[in-house]
């Protein structure tokens, strides 16, 4: 009886995978407690199909979720990463590279591009957060934080400026200046 349930579960799983219904397939896998080794063929077919269609993120996610080979995971992840970079989605690319354990220089390069893009658009606080999130050089983080601080001070947003000064450990005189201005407003 249990053998019939298992083979029926595998059949349903394979059917859902072939129809690109990956969440439904995952639910069947969970509900039927299907062992990974019985699913490899269906997952590999779905992986290859997604690679041919250029759905690299989906292929990488499938490969990672169902323990396909590291080469398959990395191949799909690198292609997806490159597509994100080509589309100038640098922060997403950096996060993706980190999630899929791509080489650190790929993470750093994409994060640096995200930082530079934020700086060029005047999004200094965002740039500081990117520098912090991806461990970019302290000088980059400080430059962006100081620019965000200045922008907030000029706009009269003294409490926000103070938060930035404290979070990014800006010089004490900047902290005191923001504190004094914030107290003067109350």
Wavefront OBJ file of the C-alpha trace (Angstrom):
o trace
v 0.000 0.000 0.000
v 2.750 2.456 0.966
v 4.576 1.637 -2.288
v 1.486 2.618 -4.306
v 1.208 5.903 -2.410
v 4.886 6.624 -3.020
v 4.748 5.880 -6.731
v 1.508 7.889 -7.066
v 3.205 10.798 -5.281
v 6.173 10.629 -7.664
v 3.819 10.488 -10.651
v 1.914 13.568 -9.425
v 5.163 15.366 -8.663
v 6.508 14.656 -12.158
v 3.247 15.812 -13.713
v 3.313 19.115 -11.821
v 6.984 19.703 -12.675
v 6.313 19.066 -16.374
v 3.554 21.697 -16.261
v 5.836 24.222 -14.486
v 3.720 24.079 -11.329
v 6.713 24.072 -9.008
v 4.944 25.138 -5.817
v 2.324 22.445 -6.271
v 5.085 19.918 -6.932
v 6.890 20.998 -3.756
v 3.668 20.566 -1.779
v 3.230 17.045 -3.175
v 6.828 16.269 -2.254
v 6.199 17.455 1.292
v 2.778 15.831 1.701
v 3.998 12.467 0.398
v 7.454 12.708 2.007
v 9.066 11.879 -1.313
v 12.811 11.137 -1.217
v 14.959 13.434 -3.362
v 16.576 10.601 -5.298
v 13.199 9.629 -6.771
v 12.656 13.189 -8.020
v 16.000 13.921 -9.652
v 14.975 12.985 -13.186
v 11.870 15.211 -13.198
v 13.759 18.091 -11.601
v 16.640 17.761 -14.069
v 14.175 17.895 -16.980
v 12.560 21.030 -15.499
v 15.998 22.569 -14.916
v 17.060 21.970 -18.533
v 13.769 23.310 -19.856
v 14.178 26.515 -17.837
v 17.775 26.935 -18.967
v 16.714 26.633 -22.625
v 13.928 29.176 -22.053
v 16.363 31.580 -20.365
v 14.643 31.272 -16.983
v 17.956 31.087 -15.155
v 16.666 32.189 -11.744
v 14.018 29.466 -11.791
v 16.571 26.875 -12.903
v 19.002 27.913 -10.162
v 16.265 27.807 -7.520
v 15.180 24.336 -8.627
v 18.753 23.074 -8.668
v 19.394 24.418 -5.183
v 16.089 23.248 -3.706
v 16.392 19.710 -5.070
v 20.140 19.278 -4.550
v 21.215 19.050 -8.165
v 24.949 19.291 -8.790
v 26.897 22.374 -7.701
v 27.876 22.934 -11.340
v 24.221 23.101 -12.374
v 23.389 25.505 -9.557
v 26.381 27.722 -10.305
v 25.840 27.732 -14.072
v 22.238 28.894 -13.745
v 23.046 31.349 -10.948
v 25.876 32.999 -12.907
v 23.625 33.429 -15.940
v 20.874 34.928 -13.794
v 23.395 37.187 -12.054
v 24.715 38.411 -15.403
v 21.209 39.176 -16.609
v 20.587 41.250 -13.474
v 23.846 43.154 -14.011
v 23.050 43.713 -17.695
v 19.685 45.127 -16.627
v 21.488 47.432 -14.157
v 19.793 45.780 -11.186
v 23.061 45.837 -9.309
v 21.801 45.477 -5.754
v 19.586 42.543 -6.736
v 22.566 41.015 -8.517
v 24.773 41.418 -5.439
v 22.120 39.886 -3.165
v 21.622 37.049 -5.622
v 25.351 36.372 -5.882
v 25.549 36.251 -2.093
v 22.534 33.920 -1.826
v 23.985 31.464 -4.352
v 27.542 31.621 -2.983
v 28.986 33.022 -6.182
v 32.582 34.283 -5.986
v 33.034 37.204 -3.552
v 34.396 39.448 -6.294
v 31.068 39.124 -8.148
v 29.195 40.224 -5.028
v 31.619 43.097 -4.443
v 31.570 44.291 -8.077
v 27.772 44.332 -8.249
v 27.512 45.997 -4.836
v 30.032 48.644 -5.891
v 27.998 49.340 -9.021
v 24.826 49.577 -6.904
v 26.608 51.994 -4.566
v 27.812 54.151 -7.468
v 24.367 54.172 -9.074
v 22.758 55.286 -5.804
v 25.371 57.999 -5.348
v 24.852 59.282 -8.910
v 21.105 59.565 -8.280
v 21.684 61.410 -4.999
v 20.440 58.484 -2.924
v 23.219 58.803 -0.380
v 21.474 57.057 2.518
v 20.715 54.113 0.232
v 24.359 54.073 -0.899
v 25.523 53.997 2.728
v 23.185 51.087 3.439
v 24.529 49.203 0.415
v 28.108 49.813 1.547
v 27.192 48.537 5.002
v 25.217 45.505 3.768
v 27.961 44.296 1.438
v 30.997 45.244 3.530
v 32.322 47.736 1.004
v 35.315 49.844 2.086
v 34.735 52.045 5.111
v 35.643 55.136 3.064
v 32.686 54.515 0.717
v 30.295 54.034 3.605
v 31.541 57.187 5.325
v 31.373 59.291 2.134
v 27.756 58.298 1.487
v 26.740 58.707 5.144
v 28.270 62.183 5.337
v 26.457 63.235 2.171
v 23.149 61.839 3.483
v 23.768 63.623 6.795
v 24.404 66.930 5.012
v 21.307 66.564 2.849
v 19.145 65.945 5.932
v 20.687 68.848 7.825
v 20.073 71.203 4.874
v 16.460 70.010 4.696
v 15.901 70.542 8.421
v 15.549 66.822 9.100
v 17.807 66.972 12.130
v 16.599 63.789 13.846
v 17.201 61.800 10.656
v 20.624 63.387 10.326
v 21.361 62.433 13.927
v 20.328 58.815 13.310
v 22.681 58.639 10.323
v 25.528 60.211 12.300
v 25.094 57.672 15.094
v 24.536 54.633 12.857
v 27.590 55.300 10.691
v 29.771 56.630 13.520
v 30.335 60.016 11.925
v 32.601 62.495 13.765
v 31.373 63.657 17.181
v 31.026 67.277 16.036
v 28.430 66.184 13.466
v 26.521 64.257 16.135
v 26.573 67.290 18.444
v 25.491 69.634 15.647
v 22.495 67.436 14.785
v 21.564 67.017 18.459
v 21.697 70.775 19.033
v 19.580 71.535 15.967
v 17.076 68.783 16.872
v 16.686 70.150 20.434
v 16.284 73.683 19.087
v 13.312 72.545 16.979
v 11.346 71.091 19.903
l 1 2 3 4 5 6 7 8 9 10 11 12 13 14 15 16 17 18 19 20 21 22 23 24 25 26 27 28 29 30 31 32 33 34 35 36 37 38 39 40 41 42 43 44 45 46 47 48 49 50 51 52 53 54 55 56 57 58 59 60 61 62 63 64 65 66 67 68 69 70 71 72 73 74 75 76 77 78 79 80 81 82 83 84 85 86 87 88 89 90 91 92 93 94 95 96 97 98 99 100 101 102 103 104 105 106 107 108 109 110 111 112 113 114 115 116 117 118 119 120 121 122 123 124 125 126 127 128 129 130 131 132 133 134 135 136 137 138 139 140 141 142 143 144 145 146 147 148 149 150 151 152 153 154 155 156 157 158 159 160 161 162 163 164 165 166 167 168 169 170 171 172 173 174 175 176 177 178 179 180 181 182 183 184 185 186
